[in-house]
């Protein structure tokens, strides 16, 4: 008897991973795998066979691209900061999403601990978990930080393609009722101690990555700079279906990845293979993601 992805997901071990970071710590919490489906319908601008060959060469399934949702809970400088919030109650991308609060409980953490929610952008898989099904805040003590451009674009919606309407509806539901606790950051601003915004537009026009520092340790949370640890790394100029401006997204992707490769900075990606931490290296005309060994022993 074969198991579906949903069945496999229910059988997993607890879905969290803590590690030391500078003078604090990071606990990666999973919101569960997200199914995109046919890769040729999501990764565009090249022949479908090119995508299939890349997946095959890297021992990945050919018919269904599955992304992780790696949510970092960062404890630094006296603050507990959650970067993005998962899908929440929506099952628009399959039944295995929406487990962020379960992962947090498995890690022995409470939603009440969260002081700040930092949003890379306003898409549903990053803002859907701000509220529960009846609109109550899942993280009642947290302020919300997002770029003003993304807040306005996705709660207004008038400048966006009608195909994004379900994303607009989600942003309105999760963001508008809590504007009084929402704060906007600017590119280059250290808006929380040890957290600096890095504008990387294209996926959305207000999309940001974040440079995080504690003690001597530095990490860049990529958000959705690149959705796949192979496809958009080896061929960073490939286009992605859900980008607002695919060509601008590719320019941002290559610029930031080149910077991270030069600086040899640790990275964490929201959608890379669990738990999403590693480094970036240049490789020909593209880049290569080198996953970090997991720290399984207490230090």
Backbone bond lengths (Angstrom), bond angles and torsions (degrees), N, CA, C in turn:
res aa  C-N    CA-C-N  psi(-1)  N-CA   C-N-CA  omega(-1)  CA-C   N-CA-C  phi
1 X - - - 1.465 - - 1.518 109.33 -
2 X 1.336 118.13 128.68 1.458 121.28 178.93 1.521 110.10 -90.62
3 X 1.321 114.76 150.38 1.458 121.15 178.99 1.512 109.63 -102.93
4 X 1.328 116.69 142.43 1.457 120.67 172.50 1.521 108.88 -76.51
5 X 1.357 115.55 168.65 1.460 119.54 175.64 1.515 110.99 -58.32
6 X 1.335 116.68 -38.53 1.462 120.25 179.57 1.520 110.96 -62.83
7 X 1.356 117.04 -43.49 1.459 120.09 178.71 1.526 110.75 -63.82
8 X 1.332 116.42 -44.27 1.460 119.89 177.72 1.519 110.73 -58.08
9 X 1.325 114.75 -41.87 1.459 118.97 -176.92 1.520 111.01 -62.84
10 X 1.314 117.39 -41.69 1.463 119.98 -178.99 1.522 111.25 -66.07
11 X 1.315 117.34 -22.42 1.460 120.28 -177.30 1.529 113.56 -89.69
12 X 1.347 117.60 -1.19 1.456 119.78 -174.69 1.523 112.26 -71.09
13 X 1.320 114.06 161.59 1.459 121.28 169.99 1.521 108.83 -71.33
14 X 1.351 118.02 169.37 1.469 119.89 176.73 1.531 110.98 -49.57
15 X 1.325 115.18 140.32 1.461 122.56 -166.22 1.534 109.69 -107.97
16 X 1.325 116.54 63.25 1.460 120.79 175.75 1.520 109.06 -147.28
17 X 1.334 115.09 158.54 1.461 119.79 -176.70 1.531 109.46 -150.28
18 X 1.361 117.25 108.15 1.463 120.25 178.37 1.533 111.30 -95.30
19 X 1.324 115.62 145.42 1.456 119.40 172.35 1.522 110.01 -150.14
20 X 1.318 115.17 154.26 1.460 121.39 -179.52 1.518 109.88 -70.45
21 X 1.321 115.69 141.61 1.461 120.94 179.32 1.518 108.23 -144.11
22 X 1.337 115.71 106.47 1.457 120.16 -178.68 1.510 111.50 58.21
23 X 1.332 115.82 -127.60 1.460 121.06 178.04 1.522 112.07 -89.22
24 X 1.327 116.46 4.97 1.455 120.71 -178.42 1.517 111.62 -132.26
25 X 1.318 116.05 -141.02 1.465 120.20 -178.09 1.527 109.81 -156.54
26 X 1.328 114.06 161.61 1.455 121.81 171.97 1.523 107.46 -127.65
27 X 1.313 116.34 132.68 1.461 121.90 172.98 1.524 107.27 -116.18
28 X 1.327 116.58 115.48 1.454 120.87 177.52 1.528 107.73 -82.23
29 X 1.320 115.84 123.35 1.460 122.86 178.71 1.527 108.76 -111.42
30 X 1.305 117.61 136.17 1.457 119.78 179.76 1.519 111.40 -94.55
31 X 1.349 115.55 136.62 1.454 120.23 168.44 1.524 110.17 -93.98
32 X 1.324 116.93 6.30 1.453 121.11 177.59 1.511 112.68 95.09
33 X 1.339 117.52 154.92 1.457 121.89 179.56 1.528 111.95 -62.85
34 X 1.318 114.77 148.30 1.467 122.51 -178.92 1.520 108.22 -121.79
35 X 1.325 116.69 121.93 1.462 121.72 -176.65 1.524 110.83 -90.78
36 X 1.351 116.30 120.22 1.464 121.17 175.81 1.517 112.69 -90.59
37 X 1.316 117.47 -28.49 1.456 120.43 -178.22 1.520 112.67 94.37
38 X 1.323 116.47 -147.98 1.455 124.21 -174.03 1.531 111.27 -56.77
39 X 1.343 118.49 118.22 1.461 119.64 -177.87 1.519 113.36 -61.63
40 X 1.345 117.86 -31.83 1.461 119.76 -177.71 1.518 112.07 -69.76
41 X 1.337 118.06 -17.08 1.461 121.54 177.46 1.526 112.17 -91.24
42 X 1.321 117.56 -10.05 1.466 121.04 -175.43 1.521 113.87 -114.59
43 X 1.330 116.92 -28.99 1.465 121.31 -179.81 1.517 107.72 -113.19
44 X 1.326 115.83 113.06 1.463 122.01 -163.14 1.520 111.21 -119.43
45 X 1.335 114.73 169.99 1.456 120.89 176.47 1.514 113.73 91.07
46 X 1.331 117.76 0.62 1.462 122.66 175.49 1.532 107.60 -136.98
47 X 1.325 116.66 166.37 1.462 120.41 176.49 1.537 110.12 -64.76
48 X 1.326 118.20 140.32 1.471 120.25 178.02 1.527 113.03 -52.79
49 X 1.332 117.17 -36.20 1.462 120.02 179.84 1.525 111.50 -62.64
50 X 1.332 116.93 -32.75 1.464 120.15 177.41 1.525 110.47 -60.66
51 X 1.319 116.26 -44.18 1.465 121.19 178.49 1.524 110.45 -64.92
52 X 1.333 116.59 -46.24 1.464 120.79 180.00 1.522 111.09 -59.54
53 X 1.334 116.52 -43.59 1.470 119.98 -179.48 1.524 111.03 -63.65
54 X 1.324 117.78 -38.93 1.460 120.62 179.51 1.523 110.75 -64.89
55 X 1.325 116.52 -43.51 1.460 119.95 178.32 1.524 111.32 -64.25
56 X 1.328 116.76 -44.46 1.458 121.03 -179.20 1.523 111.45 -62.64
57 X 1.310 116.29 -41.43 1.465 121.52 -179.38 1.525 111.75 -64.44
58 X 1.326 116.66 -24.71 1.456 121.30 -179.06 1.528 112.86 -106.93
59 X 1.363 116.17 18.12 1.468 122.47 173.35 1.527 112.38 59.50
60 X 1.343 115.82 39.65 1.455 121.45 -179.22 1.523 109.87 -113.30
61 X 1.342 118.30 151.52 1.465 121.06 179.86 1.529 111.46 -57.40
62 X 1.316 115.90 144.53 1.463 120.44 -174.71 1.526 113.03 -93.74
63 X 1.316 118.02 -21.13 1.456 119.63 -172.05 1.509 116.00 -102.15
64 X 1.311 117.31 -13.98 1.463 120.17 -175.08 1.520 109.46 -148.79
65 X 1.315 116.35 115.62 1.467 120.25 175.83 1.524 108.53 -84.87
66 X 1.315 116.25 122.67 1.466 122.45 178.67 1.525 108.06 -114.08
67 X 1.318 115.92 122.89 1.460 121.98 178.49 1.520 109.76 -103.01
68 X 1.318 116.20 146.48 1.463 119.60 169.53 1.529 109.37 -82.35
69 X 1.328 115.69 166.82 1.462 122.75 171.35 1.524 107.31 -127.89
70 X 1.331 115.10 94.63 1.458 122.19 -174.13 1.526 109.22 -98.55
71 X 1.316 116.24 110.95 1.461 122.01 -174.88 1.532 108.58 -106.19
72 X 1.339 119.04 111.38 1.460 119.78 179.37 1.529 112.35 -81.82
73 X 1.316 115.13 127.62 1.466 122.99 170.12 1.520 106.15 -101.78
74 X 1.326 116.85 109.58 1.457 122.65 -168.34 1.528 109.65 -108.31
75 X 1.325 116.26 121.57 1.463 122.22 176.28 1.517 108.67 -107.19
76 X 1.337 116.78 99.59 1.467 121.97 178.75 1.510 110.08 -144.37
77 X 1.332 114.48 148.25 1.466 121.54 171.05 1.529 112.73 51.79
78 X 1.328 115.94 39.47 1.458 121.11 175.55 1.517 115.31 78.22
79 X 1.337 117.75 6.93 1.457 121.33 -179.41 1.530 110.75 -122.76
80 X 1.320 115.62 149.02 1.459 122.41 170.97 1.519 107.63 -110.59
81 X 1.331 116.20 115.49 1.464 122.14 -169.09 1.525 108.80 -122.11
82 X 1.325 116.18 127.70 1.456 122.55 176.72 1.527 108.52 -104.46
83 X 1.333 116.93 123.72 1.450 121.65 179.40 1.536 108.83 -98.90
84 X 1.341 115.93 107.19 1.460 125.06 -178.05 1.533 110.62 71.34
85 X 1.335 116.14 164.03 1.468 119.10 -167.63 1.522 114.67 -135.54
86 X 1.321 119.35 6.78 1.449 119.96 177.41 1.520 113.80 77.47
87 X 1.323 115.10 -170.49 1.467 123.37 -172.26 1.518 113.70 -81.82
88 X 1.319 118.23 -18.44 1.455 119.06 -174.50 1.518 111.06 66.44
89 X 1.334 115.79 -138.52 1.459 120.50 -175.01 1.524 113.20 -80.63
90 X 1.323 118.04 -13.37 1.466 120.27 -176.89 1.535 111.47 -69.92
91 X 1.321 115.39 139.72 1.462 121.67 174.85 1.527 110.65 -115.17
92 X 1.339 116.17 31.68 1.460 121.44 -177.66 1.521 112.15 -62.38
93 X 1.343 117.73 -23.74 1.462 121.36 179.93 1.529 111.26 -118.38
94 X 1.317 116.57 33.89 1.453 119.80 174.09 1.517 113.52 107.28
95 X 1.334 116.02 167.56 1.465 122.03 -171.80 1.518 115.21 -81.33
96 X 1.323 118.34 -7.85 1.468 119.74 -172.10 1.530 112.86 -93.46
97 X 1.322 117.54 -0.80 1.462 120.65 -179.96 1.530 110.60 -88.42
98 X 1.344 115.06 171.00 1.459 120.55 173.56 1.513 115.65 88.46
99 X 1.357 117.41 21.11 1.465 119.13 -176.58 1.531 112.91 -101.51
100 X 1.344 118.73 15.70 1.468 120.88 -176.03 1.521 112.28 -55.05
101 X 1.322 118.48 -48.53 1.467 120.75 -178.13 1.530 111.00 -65.75
102 X 1.334 116.77 -33.88 1.469 120.38 175.62 1.523 110.28 -65.28
103 X 1.336 116.80 -44.68 1.468 120.47 178.40 1.525 110.71 -62.05
104 X 1.318 116.40 -39.80 1.462 120.41 178.89 1.527 110.71 -62.66
105 X 1.319 116.81 -42.90 1.458 120.95 178.22 1.528 110.47 -63.63
106 X 1.341 116.90 -42.42 1.467 120.93 177.71 1.521 111.43 -59.24
107 X 1.338 116.36 -33.14 1.462 121.41 -179.86 1.520 112.76 -81.45
108 X 1.320 117.43 -1.97 1.456 120.97 -179.25 1.518 113.11 76.40
109 X 1.326 115.95 24.46 1.458 120.89 -178.84 1.528 109.92 -113.08
110 X 1.324 115.28 157.71 1.454 121.16 -176.73 1.519 110.97 -119.10
111 X 1.325 118.82 142.54 1.473 120.40 175.72 1.523 113.12 -58.17
112 X 1.324 116.55 -28.03 1.475 119.87 -179.91 1.518 112.76 -67.03
113 X 1.341 117.69 -18.67 1.467 121.53 179.75 1.525 112.91 -71.84
114 X 1.323 117.40 -22.19 1.459 121.21 -170.19 1.529 110.01 -73.77
115 X 1.342 115.62 121.56 1.469 121.62 177.99 1.520 112.34 -88.41
116 X 1.333 116.84 -31.25 1.460 120.76 -174.46 1.524 110.25 -146.40
117 X 1.323 115.44 137.46 1.462 122.80 168.95 1.518 106.99 -106.87
118 X 1.338 116.74 121.84 1.465 121.87 179.22 1.523 107.40 -109.81
119 X 1.317 116.40 122.95 1.465 122.02 -174.69 1.517 110.07 -106.58
120 X 1.332 116.01 125.07 1.461 119.79 176.32 1.519 111.11 -68.90
121 X 1.333 116.56 -33.12 1.458 122.13 176.85 1.518 107.72 -169.33
122 X 1.340 116.54 -177.40 1.461 120.17 -167.22 1.523 115.05 -101.21
123 X 1.332 118.74 11.70 1.463 119.78 179.86 1.527 111.71 -66.76
124 X 1.332 115.17 158.98 1.459 121.27 -170.64 1.519 113.22 -61.73
125 X 1.344 118.33 -34.90 1.466 119.65 -178.19 1.530 112.57 -77.79
126 X 1.321 117.04 2.37 1.462 121.50 176.83 1.529 112.27 -119.18
127 X 1.328 117.15 -24.94 1.464 121.20 -179.78 1.524 113.43 -113.15
128 X 1.335 117.96 -9.41 1.458 120.87 -173.16 1.509 114.50 -63.60
129 X 1.332 117.43 -22.98 1.456 120.46 -177.97 1.512 115.06 -93.96
130 X 1.339 118.12 6.83 1.468 119.62 177.93 1.524 110.62 -62.55
131 X 1.331 115.87 -41.32 1.464 121.34 -176.39 1.528 110.63 -121.28
132 X 1.331 115.24 160.28 1.461 119.72 173.56 1.530 109.73 -86.49
133 X 1.330 116.77 -171.65 1.460 120.60 -173.23 1.522 113.26 -65.59
134 X 1.323 118.14 -22.99 1.473 120.11 -179.71 1.524 111.90 -103.23
135 X 1.339 116.69 11.89 1.457 119.98 173.52 1.510 115.77 90.12
136 X 1.332 117.65 5.37 1.465 120.54 178.40 1.526 109.81 -83.23
137 X 1.325 115.98 145.77 1.457 120.39 -179.71 1.520 111.24 -65.90
138 X 1.339 116.53 128.72 1.463 120.28 174.23 1.521 111.85 -73.00
139 X 1.331 116.76 -23.58 1.462 122.04 -177.93 1.524 107.59 -124.16
140 X 1.342 116.95 81.94 1.469 121.27 -164.19 1.517 115.11 -67.59
141 X 1.336 118.51 -18.23 1.466 120.61 -177.45 1.524 113.11 -103.21
142 X 1.315 117.31 7.61 1.462 121.03 -172.29 1.519 112.10 -97.82
143 X 1.338 115.43 136.56 1.451 121.28 162.62 1.526 108.77 -81.46
144 X 1.321 115.82 157.70 1.461 122.01 -176.49 1.517 109.34 -115.35
145 X 1.334 116.53 132.50 1.464 122.09 -179.08 1.527 108.74 -121.66
146 X 1.338 116.26 129.95 1.452 122.64 -179.15 1.522 107.90 -155.54
147 X 1.316 117.94 159.68 1.459 119.33 174.93 1.527 109.49 -70.80
148 X 1.317 115.80 143.64 1.461 119.91 -179.34 1.525 110.95 -63.37
149 X 1.347 116.48 -36.03 1.458 120.10 179.40 1.512 112.28 -60.99
150 X 1.338 117.25 -45.65 1.458 119.67 -179.67 1.522 111.30 -68.81
151 X 1.311 116.93 -40.04 1.467 119.84 177.57 1.521 109.69 -56.31
152 X 1.325 116.62 -49.45 1.466 120.53 -176.80 1.527 111.73 -68.93
153 X 1.340 117.20 -45.11 1.467 120.36 -177.52 1.522 111.66 -58.21
154 X 1.334 116.96 -45.34 1.459 120.19 -168.51 1.522 113.07 -92.64
155 X 1.323 118.74 -17.47 1.465 119.04 172.05 1.525 111.44 -90.33
156 X 1.340 117.39 -19.68 1.460 121.45 174.41 1.526 110.17 -89.07
157 X 1.323 116.70 -58.57 1.460 121.75 173.39 1.510 116.19 84.61
158 X 1.332 118.19 -7.50 1.465 119.59 -172.57 1.520 113.45 -69.98
159 X 1.335 117.58 -21.86 1.470 120.37 -179.21 1.520 112.98 -95.61
160 X 1.330 117.61 1.64 1.460 121.52 -172.79 1.522 111.61 -103.23
161 X 1.324 114.57 156.14 1.455 121.15 177.72 1.538 109.50 -62.26
162 X 1.336 117.77 138.10 1.474 119.83 179.38 1.523 113.92 -56.50
163 X 1.328 117.22 -22.96 1.461 119.83 177.99 1.514 113.56 -64.21
164 X 1.328 117.17 -15.34 1.459 121.52 179.50 1.529 112.45 -93.53
165 X 1.336 118.48 12.97 1.461 120.04 -171.79 1.525 112.35 -58.71
166 X 1.336 117.59 -39.04 1.467 117.97 -179.61 1.526 111.49 -65.42
167 X 1.344 116.62 -29.27 1.464 120.34 175.28 1.531 110.47 -70.86
168 X 1.310 116.47 -39.93 1.467 121.63 178.47 1.522 110.06 -63.12
169 X 1.319 116.66 -46.21 1.469 120.84 179.47 1.523 110.73 -58.89
170 X 1.338 116.56 -41.07 1.462 119.87 179.37 1.526 111.29 -65.25
171 X 1.334 117.03 -44.60 1.466 120.04 -179.64 1.517 110.67 -60.78
172 X 1.299 117.04 -43.12 1.465 120.14 178.37 1.529 111.00 -60.84
173 X 1.322 115.44 -42.30 1.468 119.91 -177.03 1.525 112.24 -66.76
174 X 1.312 116.38 -39.98 1.462 119.65 -173.90 1.527 114.49 -92.14
175 X 1.326 117.34 -24.45 1.461 120.03 -174.06 1.523 114.00 -104.31
176 X 1.330 117.93 -45.16 1.462 119.52 -172.62 1.529 114.30 -60.18
177 X 1.350 119.52 -42.12 1.468 117.76 -178.08 1.529 114.05 -66.66
178 X 1.336 117.62 -12.33 1.464 120.01 -173.89 1.527 111.82 -121.62
179 X 1.331 115.01 31.88 1.457 119.44 -177.68 1.526 111.79 -64.62
180 X 1.335 116.70 -26.91 1.475 119.40 -177.93 1.525 112.09 -67.83
181 X 1.309 117.76 -20.12 1.468 120.51 177.27 1.525 112.07 -110.43
182 X 1.337 116.28 16.40 1.461 121.99 -178.49 1.517 110.26 -103.43
183 X 1.348 115.99 135.13 1.461 122.70 -178.27 1.522 108.49 -127.44
184 X 1.324 115.84 145.82 1.456 121.91 -177.78 1.520 110.96 -104.26
185 X 1.325 116.72 138.95 1.461 121.22 174.91 1.518 109.71 -109.80
186 X 1.323 115.32 162.69 1.467 122.01 178.02 1.519 109.66 -117.65
187 X 1.316 116.09 156.42 1.455 121.99 177.82 1.519 110.37 -54.27
188 X 1.331 116.59 129.03 1.457 122.06 178.29 1.513 114.74 85.77
189 X 1.327 118.04 -6.57 1.463 121.37 -176.23 1.531 111.14 -81.57
190 X 1.331 116.52 135.18 1.465 121.59 168.43 1.527 106.58 -88.28
191 X 1.313 116.22 90.45 1.462 121.38 -170.32 1.524 112.99 -89.16
192 X 1.311 117.19 -16.36 1.457 124.14 168.19 1.521 106.94 -132.90
193 X 1.332 118.67 152.39 1.469 119.63 -178.35 1.531 111.46 -56.87
194 X 1.351 116.06 117.05 1.453 121.01 179.21 1.514 114.71 86.02
195 X 1.343 118.64 6.52 1.467 121.66 -178.94 1.527 108.80 -126.70
196 X 1.337 116.19 118.20 1.459 122.51 -178.50 1.522 109.76 -119.22
197 X 1.336 116.93 134.70 1.460 122.22 -179.74 1.524 111.05 -81.11
198 X 1.330 115.89 141.92 1.459 122.36 178.74 1.531 107.69 -132.79
199 X 1.335 116.41 105.99 1.460 120.92 -176.16 1.523 110.38 -67.73
200 X 1.313 116.60 127.17 1.468 122.73 179.27 1.522 107.79 -139.61
201 X 1.326 117.98 74.04 1.464 121.77 -170.54 1.519 113.28 -75.94
202 X 1.320 114.19 159.83 1.455 121.27 175.51 1.515 111.18 136.86
203 X 1.327 117.32 -56.04 1.470 118.87 174.76 1.521 107.95 -58.35
204 X 1.308 117.16 -51.98 1.461 124.26 155.95 1.518 105.72 -126.59
205 X 1.322 116.54 162.66 1.466 118.55 -176.24 1.520 111.76 -72.35
206 X 1.322 116.80 -20.15 1.464 120.21 177.43 1.513 113.99 -105.99
207 X 1.336 117.58 14.00 1.463 120.74 -178.30 1.525 110.95 -61.97
208 X 1.348 116.76 137.46 1.459 123.18 177.33 1.524 110.96 -131.04
209 X 1.321 115.06 146.34 1.464 122.84 161.80 1.531 107.04 -95.38
210 X 1.345 116.15 173.66 1.459 119.52 -178.05 1.525 110.35 -139.28
211 X 1.333 114.64 129.16 1.456 121.52 173.64 1.524 107.84 -91.70
212 X 1.327 115.35 121.14 1.464 121.70 -174.26 1.523 108.04 -116.25
213 X 1.340 117.13 134.00 1.456 120.45 -177.95 1.524 110.42 -139.03
214 X 1.329 114.78 136.91 1.459 122.23 172.01 1.515 107.43 -144.97
215 X 1.318 116.59 124.02 1.459 119.05 -175.16 1.517 109.64 59.61
216 X 1.318 116.45 -128.13 1.466 121.30 -179.67 1.525 112.82 -95.60
217 X 1.327 117.09 -1.25 1.462 120.59 -177.52 1.524 111.01 -91.91
218 X 1.339 115.48 138.61 1.455 122.51 177.16 1.529 109.02 -130.80
219 X 1.319 115.28 145.90 1.454 121.67 179.39 1.520 108.12 -148.71
220 X 1.313 116.06 142.63 1.461 120.84 173.20 1.524 109.07 -108.39
221 X 1.330 116.00 118.37 1.464 120.61 172.29 1.519 107.02 -84.45
222 X 1.332 116.32 117.37 1.453 121.78 -170.55 1.515 113.91 -81.54
223 X 1.339 117.80 -15.52 1.453 118.00 -172.54 1.513 109.62 56.36
224 X 1.345 116.74 -126.23 1.471 121.29 179.38 1.524 111.43 -108.89
225 X 1.309 117.01 35.60 1.464 119.60 174.75 1.526 110.37 -57.47
226 X 1.315 116.11 -41.08 1.463 122.41 176.17 1.518 107.92 -145.20
227 X 1.323 116.48 130.30 1.460 120.81 -171.95 1.523 113.91 -87.67
228 X 1.321 117.21 -17.95 1.462 118.46 -171.64 1.522 109.73 -135.82
229 X 1.333 115.12 134.31 1.459 120.41 -173.40 1.523 113.27 -73.65
230 X 1.338 117.03 -7.79 1.469 121.32 175.07 1.528 110.96 -117.34
231 X 1.323 117.42 -59.91 1.465 121.65 -168.16 1.525 113.08 -59.57
232 X 1.316 116.99 -50.48 1.461 120.29 -176.69 1.523 112.15 -90.25
233 X 1.308 116.91 4.69 1.459 121.47 171.88 1.527 109.81 -96.45
234 X 1.335 116.75 -54.10 1.465 120.61 179.16 1.528 111.42 -62.77
235 X 1.328 115.74 -37.16 1.468 121.31 179.57 1.530 108.76 -126.71
236 X 1.335 117.50 77.49 1.468 120.36 -174.47 1.523 114.01 -66.58
237 X 1.355 117.94 -14.06 1.460 120.62 178.60 1.525 112.19 -89.76
238 X 1.332 117.29 -2.80 1.456 120.27 173.13 1.535 109.02 -61.19
239 X 1.331 116.65 150.57 1.456 120.40 -178.94 1.529 110.59 -100.73
240 X 1.338 114.48 151.32 1.462 121.10 -177.61 1.525 109.14 -117.94
241 X 1.308 116.09 135.24 1.460 123.23 -171.96 1.527 113.56 -52.68
242 X 1.322 117.93 -38.85 1.460 120.91 -171.43 1.530 113.66 -93.83
243 X 1.326 117.37 10.12 1.458 120.23 175.62 1.525 110.45 -75.86
244 X 1.327 116.99 135.34 1.458 120.87 173.65 1.523 110.86 -63.53
245 X 1.338 116.32 -44.58 1.467 122.71 179.01 1.525 107.12 -133.50
246 X 1.336 117.95 91.94 1.468 120.79 -172.93 1.527 114.20 -58.45
247 X 1.311 117.33 -38.36 1.472 118.94 -178.27 1.519 111.49 -71.55
248 X 1.327 117.79 -39.42 1.467 120.82 174.41 1.521 110.39 -64.48
249 X 1.328 116.66 -39.06 1.461 121.01 177.66 1.523 110.83 -59.90
250 X 1.337 117.13 -43.32 1.467 120.94 179.43 1.524 110.85 -64.12
251 X 1.334 117.76 -39.02 1.468 120.05 177.90 1.527 110.72 -64.81
252 X 1.324 117.20 -43.37 1.469 120.43 177.16 1.522 111.01 -62.97
253 X 1.319 115.84 -41.95 1.469 120.94 -177.68 1.527 110.81 -60.51
254 X 1.336 116.60 -49.81 1.459 119.15 -177.86 1.523 111.62 -67.40
255 X 1.328 116.90 -36.07 1.476 120.01 179.93 1.527 111.30 -64.93
256 X 1.319 116.72 -48.79 1.467 120.08 -176.45 1.522 111.02 -71.89
257 X 1.329 117.83 -41.74 1.462 119.72 178.65 1.526 111.00 -62.25
258 X 1.325 117.43 -39.28 1.461 120.52 177.78 1.522 110.69 -62.46
259 X 1.325 117.37 -42.01 1.462 121.53 177.37 1.531 111.26 -61.70
260 X 1.327 116.58 -43.80 1.461 120.51 -177.83 1.529 111.35 -69.07
261 X 1.330 116.82 -35.49 1.459 119.59 175.84 1.520 110.84 -65.65
262 X 1.318 116.87 -41.23 1.468 121.04 178.88 1.521 111.02 -63.94
263 X 1.330 116.44 -44.45 1.472 121.14 -176.82 1.520 113.23 -81.26
264 X 1.333 117.64 -9.74 1.465 122.62 -178.65 1.536 111.04 55.06
265 X 1.299 115.31 37.50 1.458 120.92 -176.87 1.515 111.11 -84.70
266 X 1.313 116.81 139.84 1.458 120.70 174.06 1.526 109.46 -62.78
267 X 1.327 116.04 144.22 1.456 121.03 179.23 1.521 109.78 -126.48
268 X 1.312 113.83 160.60 1.458 120.76 168.95 1.511 107.62 -138.73
269 X 1.322 116.97 129.09 1.453 121.99 -179.76 1.522 110.57 -111.53
270 X 1.310 115.35 140.58 1.455 121.55 -178.96 1.530 112.00 -62.98
271 X 1.341 117.33 -34.53 1.463 120.06 -170.34 1.528 114.51 -112.51
272 X 1.329 119.85 1.30 1.461 120.53 -178.84 1.527 110.91 -74.27
273 X 1.342 115.07 169.00 1.461 120.74 178.64 1.529 110.36 -54.38
274 X 1.308 115.53 138.66 1.468 123.51 -175.94 1.536 111.22 -52.75
275 X 1.350 118.43 136.74 1.469 128.19 -1.49 1.530 113.64 -94.76
276 X 1.323 117.88 12.34 1.454 121.25 168.86 1.513 116.54 85.56
277 X 1.341 118.25 16.72 1.462 120.62 -179.52 1.524 110.01 -109.29
278 X 1.333 116.03 140.51 1.452 119.75 179.93 1.513 111.83 178.29
279 X 1.322 116.07 -152.86 1.458 122.64 -179.99 1.531 109.26 -136.55
280 X 1.315 114.89 162.99 1.457 123.01 -179.66 1.529 109.17 -111.80
281 X 1.326 116.66 133.50 1.463 122.00 174.73 1.526 108.71 -128.15
282 X 1.322 116.68 145.43 1.461 119.98 173.21 1.526 109.37 -69.88
283 X 1.328 115.65 145.79 1.467 120.96 -179.46 1.521 108.17 -150.69
284 X 1.321 117.44 97.96 1.460 121.08 -177.22 1.510 111.10 63.44
285 X 1.335 115.68 -127.04 1.460 121.08 178.57 1.522 112.77 -86.70
286 X 1.322 116.38 1.25 1.451 120.28 -178.21 1.510 111.79 -132.43
287 X 1.321 114.93 -144.83 1.461 121.21 -175.20 1.528 109.01 -139.97
288 X 1.305 114.05 165.78 1.455 120.70 177.18 1.520 108.36 -132.48
289 X 1.328 115.52 135.89 1.461 122.08 177.89 1.523 108.78 -96.15
290 X 1.322 116.04 126.56 1.470 122.02 -179.55 1.521 107.45 -114.64
291 X 1.312 115.74 107.55 1.465 120.03 -175.24 1.524 110.62 -69.54
292 X 1.339 115.89 138.52 1.457 121.16 178.98 1.527 110.33 -76.02
293 X 1.340 118.17 144.85 1.469 120.06 171.37 1.510 110.46 -60.78
294 X 1.297 116.80 140.80 1.467 119.89 178.11 1.521 109.59 -74.73
295 X 1.318 116.49 141.12 1.474 123.64 178.52 1.523 107.69 -91.53
296 X 1.320 115.97 96.18 1.462 120.24 -173.00 1.524 113.93 -95.67
297 X 1.341 117.21 -11.57 1.460 120.08 -179.57 1.519 110.19 -106.93
298 X 1.322 116.82 143.15 1.466 121.35 177.95 1.514 109.41 -65.30
299 X 1.320 115.84 137.32 1.469 119.50 179.17 1.517 110.88 -100.44
